[in-house]
Amino acid sequence: MTITVLPHRDTAGLKAGQLFIDGEWASARDGSTWTHHHPATGEEVGEFAVASAADVDDAVAAAGKAFESWGRSTVTTRVSVLLKYAGLLRAHADELRALLALDNGVPLSFGNIYATSVTAAADVFTHHAGWVDKVGGTTLPPYQGGDHLAMTFREPIGVVGAILPWNAPFLLFAQKVAPALGAGCTVVLKASEYATFSVVRMVELLAEAGLPPGVLNLVTGPGDPAGERLITHPDVAKVSFTGSRAVGKRIVEASAGTLKRVSLELGGKSPALVFPDAPNVGLAAMTTMGAVTMGLSGQACVANTRALVHREVYDEFITAAQGMAAAVTYGDPFDPGVISSPLINERQLERVLGYIERGKSEGRLVTGGERLDGDYADGNFVAPTIFADVDNSATIAQEEIFGPVLTVVPFDSEEEAIALANDTEYGLGAGLFTGDTARAFRVARRLRAGTIGINGFQIEPHLPFGGFKQSGLGREGGRSAFEAFTEEKSVLMPLGEEMM
């Protein structure tokens, strides 16, 4: 039976997306629009505005004007908005999940997985509301003697350009917007063209929470021209971006002209290290393969797409991973029996199939490797794929594929496993499966990665998240993320007649 998502548009409350600038919804200045095609069916779902450079200028100007008051707003004001918004997110969780399914095809069954859920986004706003009255300056004793004060203050950095990816807009909206608003910054937010309708609704709810006009502005459309203008605008003080490494490098280049502050999360090729003393090798295999296939179908920056497996349990791991691959279901994202999504667009589909073709000469194809046809022919579906006996230097073991492809690399010793895990340009995450507590901490300390899960993996709002090496700059989550939206200022003042 042919898959269709069109019957869900009306019940989900989907409507044409507009720009949100200075508290008002409006079309793009030049009237440009983008037609969104659903990745599971190819159907036209709806339209939204494509912001021009002039629209971005308007948004930045509105944010700059609003910063004069929001940057000096009281703790009570900011905390009240953030907490009220967290409550609205929780109340509208089902609605937002449905809109996301229309955006990027992530099934409703996956929408309650914490790391990508509306609940996680609400928790991030709640968490950062708690930092508003706790991140401040210090008073320090003078080195030079005399009667004077040496003080520091933390002040909001100014206008922030926040650029979202399509794969996890709930969490990443929260990880960027909550600390920025809590610190007193104003924001120009750019949604991905592949996940706009859910972000539009999130912005509507933020306005409903009482955020003053201009404090948060939304521009939509592809990276050029909206994203390019945002990262080069002289009045944007900081850019926070999650996405591809190529775009991240472009942002660093663009920031040089005005020395913008940047926070970048740029992907990974994260390893899962499976030792023979793992509590349950089969479960380790299912967890690893599940992260590559369930939900986002491997389109997640922190997914463990490299499995480094000790030879003693190598065959057991591959057999269990193959069983997990066989259990993955595709189709209508509104069907509760569907647990995985299509690839986001045809370009990504061709990219993943190209890597798979390359992998056939770099390893042993255990399962998968093909585009799904039949009822799935109109969507961008690729079967869960496993390559075994792969050398860690192979292309499919080094480059981020961003699809349902797991490469399995054997090792013989702990030292070799650590060396293989760190032999990558990335350093975002890692998984570690062992029943030896000493080994767990010993290996975790030596892995060059920002977030490491031991016998499991989770994202927490109060833990910093980010990467080593080319996985990015800075962290999101926790106090360090909040402070990243501030500048530290030193103030010295004599209290007596002496002059310093």
Legacy VTK file of the C-alpha trace (Angstrom):
# vtk DataFile Version 3.0
C-alpha trace
ASCII
DATASET POLYDATA
POINTS 500 float
0.000 0.000 0.000
1.357 3.432 -0.943
2.412 5.574 2.006
0.841 9.017 2.412
1.189 11.655 5.129
-1.274 14.156 3.680
-4.242 13.113 5.872
-2.222 14.181 8.922
-1.689 17.800 7.849
-4.970 19.187 9.100
-5.035 17.213 12.345
-1.453 18.318 13.079
-2.382 21.977 12.653
0.196 22.581 9.923
-0.015 25.983 8.263
2.125 28.059 5.946
5.318 29.154 7.645
6.203 32.826 7.874
9.069 34.897 9.198
8.803 36.218 12.746
10.449 39.626 13.062
9.982 42.129 15.868
6.970 40.253 17.212
5.123 40.073 13.870
4.569 37.253 11.387
5.191 38.224 7.779
6.045 36.894 4.340
9.484 37.361 2.884
10.097 40.808 1.417
10.411 39.419 -2.100
7.613 36.884 -1.630
9.889 33.856 -2.058
8.683 30.511 -0.710
9.975 26.955 -0.308
7.813 23.896 -0.980
8.572 21.093 1.441
8.473 17.535 0.095
8.116 14.776 2.654
11.156 12.465 2.731
9.052 9.304 3.230
6.634 9.902 0.385
7.826 12.712 -1.867
4.489 14.478 -1.323
4.191 18.254 -1.144
3.459 18.980 2.508
3.360 22.771 2.610
5.137 26.058 1.971
7.076 28.538 4.038
8.833 31.831 3.461
12.419 32.043 2.199
14.141 34.915 3.971
16.256 37.259 1.897
19.363 39.088 3.105
17.147 42.127 3.656
14.821 40.085 5.877
17.805 38.973 7.942
18.888 42.607 8.257
15.421 43.457 9.588
15.604 40.607 12.093
19.061 41.605 13.326
17.958 45.220 13.672
14.924 44.149 15.711
17.120 41.989 17.926
19.596 44.827 18.397
16.853 47.217 19.456
15.303 44.665 21.832
18.691 43.954 23.409
18.727 47.415 24.964
15.909 46.397 27.287
16.120 42.582 27.432
19.832 42.721 28.253
18.964 44.754 31.375
15.791 42.850 32.266
15.350 41.501 35.781
16.027 37.974 36.900
12.316 37.570 37.609
11.375 38.549 34.061
13.722 36.118 32.377
13.055 33.217 34.731
9.305 33.691 34.388
9.418 33.502 30.573
11.713 30.464 30.485
9.664 28.497 33.007
6.337 29.383 31.417
7.700 28.303 28.061
8.890 24.981 29.480
5.336 24.361 30.649
3.891 25.236 27.238
6.276 22.842 25.528
5.157 20.010 27.771
1.500 20.855 27.182
1.926 20.875 23.394
4.296 17.907 23.092
1.984 15.718 20.995
1.250 18.565 18.580
4.945 19.320 18.142
5.827 15.662 17.571
3.231 15.471 14.808
4.615 18.580 13.125
8.116 17.136 13.295
6.898 13.932 11.636
5.609 16.109 8.791
8.919 17.948 8.689
11.592 15.267 8.647
9.773 11.941 8.814
10.926 10.988 12.311
8.259 8.542 13.520
5.983 9.371 16.431
7.246 6.211 18.128
10.679 7.832 18.384
9.420 11.245 19.453
9.360 10.247 23.113
12.982 9.037 23.170
14.362 11.519 25.657
17.332 12.971 23.762
15.208 14.137 20.835
11.940 14.763 22.678
9.935 17.840 23.556
10.372 16.808 27.198
14.144 17.162 26.878
13.710 20.622 25.350
11.435 21.660 28.219
13.956 20.357 30.739
16.697 22.430 29.083
14.631 25.603 29.522
13.907 24.673 33.141
17.585 23.997 33.777
18.802 27.279 32.315
16.141 29.239 34.140
17.992 28.117 37.254
21.243 29.721 36.084
19.824 33.204 35.536
20.481 34.333 39.128
23.605 32.220 39.677
26.043 33.183 36.924
27.619 36.450 37.987
30.891 38.135 38.839
33.326 38.111 41.745
35.097 40.495 44.088
38.814 39.884 44.473
41.466 41.017 46.966
43.855 43.669 45.535
47.479 42.844 44.794
48.687 46.433 45.046
47.493 47.281 48.548
45.475 50.353 49.370
41.738 50.654 49.630
40.180 49.660 46.333
37.918 47.052 44.791
38.721 44.597 42.015
35.531 43.134 40.554
34.272 41.151 37.606
30.866 41.172 35.947
29.257 38.857 33.401
27.141 40.629 30.819
25.119 39.298 27.859
27.109 39.101 24.670
24.473 40.793 22.471
22.672 39.595 19.343
23.077 35.859 18.725
22.639 34.097 15.390
21.432 30.552 16.128
21.343 28.075 13.235
19.470 24.791 13.693
19.867 21.460 11.884
16.869 19.448 10.729
17.447 16.253 12.707
16.875 17.316 16.340
15.212 20.750 16.294
13.473 20.416 19.671
16.614 19.790 21.698
18.868 22.094 19.718
16.355 24.953 19.736
16.449 24.656 23.512
20.221 24.193 23.826
20.827 27.438 21.922
17.865 29.645 22.797
17.446 28.888 26.520
20.928 29.941 27.696
20.997 32.876 25.273
17.714 34.300 26.546
18.566 33.460 30.132
21.844 35.360 29.874
20.056 38.415 28.476
20.935 38.021 24.794
18.541 38.456 21.905
18.359 35.920 19.096
17.895 35.633 15.351
17.049 31.977 14.790
17.402 30.242 11.440
15.459 27.001 11.048
16.534 24.304 8.604
14.492 24.184 5.433
13.943 20.485 6.236
12.445 21.106 9.684
10.587 24.404 9.686
6.962 23.778 10.636
7.769 22.426 14.097
10.153 25.341 14.775
7.517 27.873 13.690
5.182 26.428 16.308
7.918 26.511 18.961
8.414 30.218 18.244
4.664 30.840 18.473
4.617 29.256 21.911
7.606 31.329 23.028
5.750 34.505 22.122
2.763 33.140 24.041
5.041 32.708 27.062
5.461 36.486 27.175
8.740 37.068 25.375
8.824 40.739 24.292
8.886 41.609 20.563
12.279 41.469 18.916
13.936 39.342 21.597
13.664 36.264 19.386
13.228 36.497 15.617
12.841 33.638 13.137
14.104 33.491 9.552
13.500 30.458 7.370
14.803 28.995 4.131
18.044 27.474 2.850
21.517 28.505 3.924
21.930 30.939 1.065
20.981 33.741 1.418
19.577 33.701 4.974
22.280 31.716 6.732
25.117 33.408 4.880
23.859 36.867 5.743
23.376 35.897 9.372
26.933 34.606 9.841
28.480 37.633 8.142
26.278 40.361 9.638
28.429 42.914 11.501
25.853 43.365 14.271
25.677 39.680 15.201
27.990 39.178 18.180
27.913 35.371 18.326
26.938 32.483 16.062
25.810 29.160 17.506
25.610 26.448 14.854
24.961 22.710 14.675
25.497 20.999 11.344
28.099 19.889 8.862
31.824 20.366 9.252
32.018 22.175 5.896
29.514 24.818 6.983
31.216 25.088 10.382
34.501 25.921 8.677
32.718 28.543 6.582
31.359 30.117 9.772
34.834 30.287 11.280
36.073 32.007 8.124
33.160 34.436 8.124
33.627 35.257 11.796
37.154 36.522 11.207
35.990 39.838 9.776
34.276 40.932 12.973
35.838 38.425 15.399
32.445 36.958 16.205
32.248 34.456 19.016
31.284 31.020 17.716
29.959 27.765 19.148
30.029 24.862 16.709
28.882 21.238 16.887
30.030 19.627 13.663
29.381 15.913 13.712
31.374 12.818 14.429
32.462 9.308 13.630
31.919 8.014 17.122
33.250 4.592 18.149
31.636 1.912 20.295
34.310 -0.137 22.050
33.080 -3.627 22.917
35.315 -5.658 25.239
34.949 -9.400 25.866
33.880 -8.706 29.461
30.903 -6.593 28.375
27.899 -7.407 30.609
25.853 -8.418 27.560
27.517 -8.477 24.136
24.213 -9.016 22.362
22.693 -5.997 24.056
25.781 -3.932 23.217
25.342 -4.891 19.558
21.632 -4.090 19.584
22.266 -0.753 21.291
24.943 0.201 18.781
23.013 -0.948 15.720
19.833 0.577 17.092
21.482 3.992 17.359
22.505 3.703 13.701
19.105 2.564 12.425
16.231 3.445 14.755
14.632 6.876 14.852
16.827 9.080 12.699
18.168 6.212 10.586
21.762 7.028 11.438
21.351 10.747 10.771
22.601 11.682 14.214
25.951 13.308 14.874
26.711 11.342 18.040
25.611 7.880 16.852
28.245 5.145 17.316
28.756 4.368 13.637
32.121 2.627 14.218
32.002 -0.567 16.259
35.402 -1.604 17.571
34.895 -5.179 18.768
37.286 -7.586 20.495
37.926 -10.691 18.407
36.701 -12.999 21.216
33.157 -11.650 20.856
33.349 -10.448 17.255
31.055 -13.034 15.668
28.562 -12.814 18.536
28.386 -9.040 18.116
27.813 -9.186 14.356
25.084 -11.823 14.673
23.198 -9.735 17.259
23.650 -6.524 15.234
22.286 -8.312 12.184
19.240 -9.377 14.198
18.656 -5.781 15.256
18.877 -4.628 11.637
16.234 -7.153 10.636
13.838 -5.819 13.284
13.828 -2.208 12.009
10.546 -1.080 10.447
9.876 1.766 8.005
6.891 3.531 6.493
4.305 6.070 7.603
5.840 8.053 10.512
2.383 8.285 12.101
2.112 4.477 12.271
3.004 3.380 15.842
4.666 0.265 14.433
7.225 2.288 12.468
10.490 2.893 14.334
12.804 4.492 11.775
12.832 7.370 9.322
13.862 7.951 5.720
16.959 9.890 4.766
16.146 13.574 4.688
16.401 14.230 0.937
17.490 12.730 -2.356
20.924 14.319 -2.126
21.582 12.541 1.162
20.154 9.325 -0.253
22.625 9.388 -3.131
25.460 10.271 -0.776
24.766 7.298 1.509
24.366 4.895 -1.416
27.709 6.157 -2.735
29.425 5.348 0.554
27.822 1.900 0.561
29.125 1.214 -2.919
32.593 2.303 -1.774
32.263 0.090 1.287
31.801 -3.028 -0.807
35.491 -2.803 -1.694
36.566 -1.893 1.851
34.818 -4.533 3.923
32.471 -7.506 3.996
28.824 -6.550 3.439
26.901 -8.489 6.096
23.411 -7.139 5.473
21.582 -4.313 3.760
23.256 -2.030 1.274
20.266 -1.263 -0.910
17.530 1.322 -1.336
14.117 0.032 -0.323
11.599 -0.343 -3.150
7.994 -1.471 -3.434
5.773 0.480 -1.058
8.816 2.533 -0.042
9.944 3.496 -3.538
8.728 7.108 -3.291
10.707 7.710 -0.100
14.389 8.021 0.691
14.732 4.689 2.500
17.963 2.694 2.779
18.086 -0.726 4.420
20.107 -1.071 7.654
23.636 -1.882 6.546
26.570 -3.597 8.276
30.122 -3.836 6.984
32.442 -6.215 8.847
36.212 -6.759 8.697
36.825 -3.095 7.942
40.240 -1.513 8.391
40.026 1.627 10.519
41.739 3.632 7.763
38.965 2.840 5.265
36.778 5.637 3.955
33.645 4.152 5.527
35.431 3.998 8.902
36.738 7.562 8.755
34.097 9.726 7.068
30.712 10.611 8.503
28.145 8.822 6.339
25.030 10.114 8.146
22.927 7.100 7.297
22.047 3.589 8.573
25.532 2.161 8.067
27.644 0.476 10.770
31.304 -0.396 10.192
32.766 -3.126 12.412
36.506 -3.159 13.119
38.193 -5.958 15.140
40.811 -5.415 17.862
42.953 -7.618 20.107
43.916 -5.468 23.109
42.810 -2.501 25.173
45.704 -0.398 23.885
44.772 -1.173 20.286
41.114 -0.318 20.937
42.038 3.086 22.364
44.379 3.809 19.455
41.703 2.880 16.910
39.045 4.917 18.689
41.228 8.044 18.686
42.378 7.548 15.092
39.853 9.951 13.585
39.519 13.637 12.796
36.375 13.724 14.928
35.864 13.537 18.683
32.203 14.014 19.532
31.149 10.883 21.383
32.009 7.294 22.212
30.398 4.208 23.705
32.215 1.808 25.991
30.947 -1.679 26.886
32.763 -3.506 29.695
32.004 -5.108 33.034
35.324 -3.978 34.496
34.807 -0.676 36.342
38.517 0.134 36.426
38.797 -0.456 32.688
35.714 1.681 32.052
37.228 4.730 33.720
40.747 4.011 32.474
39.627 3.873 28.848
37.118 6.725 29.160
39.854 9.039 30.423
42.018 8.282 27.386
39.360 8.630 24.692
39.485 11.957 22.849
35.759 12.584 22.778
33.384 15.032 24.406
30.685 12.644 25.682
31.277 9.008 26.582
28.622 6.481 27.542
29.577 3.446 29.609
27.256 0.489 28.915
24.666 2.944 27.615
24.340 6.504 26.407
22.172 9.480 27.311
21.989 13.235 26.885
21.398 15.285 30.034
20.448 19.002 30.102
22.967 19.837 32.827
25.963 18.096 31.225
28.134 19.914 28.666
27.841 18.459 25.161
30.350 19.078 22.389
33.402 17.672 20.716
37.149 17.422 20.552
39.143 18.035 17.369
37.038 18.722 14.259
33.774 17.886 15.997
33.451 21.517 16.977
34.126 24.395 19.327
32.540 25.017 22.716
29.862 23.172 24.639
26.069 23.187 24.921
24.384 22.310 28.205
25.164 23.178 31.801
26.872 26.240 33.251
29.544 26.398 30.556
26.871 26.867 27.876
25.225 29.682 29.825
28.552 31.462 30.341
29.301 31.162 26.611
26.563 33.743 25.972
28.242 36.283 28.248
31.336 38.487 28.210
33.396 38.920 31.365
34.240 42.476 32.371
36.735 43.678 35.006
36.007 46.820 37.047
38.445 48.500 39.440
37.429 51.295 41.822
39.383 53.131 44.573
37.525 53.543 47.865
39.904 56.091 49.376
41.819 59.142 48.176
44.605 57.221 46.440
44.526 56.857 42.673
45.421 53.585 41.072
LINES 1 501
500 0 1 2 3 4 5 6 7 8 9 10 11 12 13 14 15 16 17 18 19 20 21 22 23 24 25 26 27 28 29 30 31 32 33 34 35 36 37 38 39 40 41 42 43 44 45 46 47 48 49 50 51 52 53 54 55 56 57 58 59 60 61 62 63 64 65 66 67 68 69 70 71 72 73 74 75 76 77 78 79 80 81 82 83 84 85 86 87 88 89 90 91 92 93 94 95 96 97 98 99 100 101 102 103 104 105 106 107 108 109 110 111 112 113 114 115 116 117 118 119 120 121 122 123 124 125 126 127 128 129 130 131 132 133 134 135 136 137 138 139 140 141 142 143 144 145 146 147 148 149 150 151 152 153 154 155 156 157 158 159 160 161 162 163 164 165 166 167 168 169 170 171 172 173 174 175 176 177 178 179 180 181 182 183 184 185 186 187 188 189 190 191 192 193 194 195 196 197 198 199 200 201 202 203 204 205 206 207 208 209 210 211 212 213 214 215 216 217 218 219 220 221 222 223 224 225 226 227 228 229 230 231 232 233 234 235 236 237 238 239 240 241 242 243 244 245 246 247 248 249 250 251 252 253 254 255 256 257 258 259 260 261 262 263 264 265 266 267 268 269 270 271 272 273 274 275 276 277 278 279 280 281 282 283 284 285 286 287 288 289 290 291 292 293 294 295 296 297 298 299 300 301 302 303 304 305 306 307 308 309 310 311 312 313 314 315 316 317 318 319 320 321 322 323 324 325 326 327 328 329 330 331 332 333 334 335 336 337 338 339 340 341 342 343 344 345 346 347 348 349 350 351 352 353 354 355 356 357 358 359 360 361 362 363 364 365 366 367 368 369 370 371 372 373 374 375 376 377 378 379 380 381 382 383 384 385 386 387 388 389 390 391 392 393 394 395 396 397 398 399 400 401 402 403 404 405 406 407 408 409 410 411 412 413 414 415 416 417 418 419 420 421 422 423 424 425 426 427 428 429 430 431 432 433 434 435 436 437 438 439 440 441 442 443 444 445 446 447 448 449 450 451 452 453 454 455 456 457 458 459 460 461 462 463 464 465 466 467 468 469 470 471 472 473 474 475 476 477 478 479 480 481 482 483 484 485 486 487 488 489 490 491 492 493 494 495 496 497 498 499
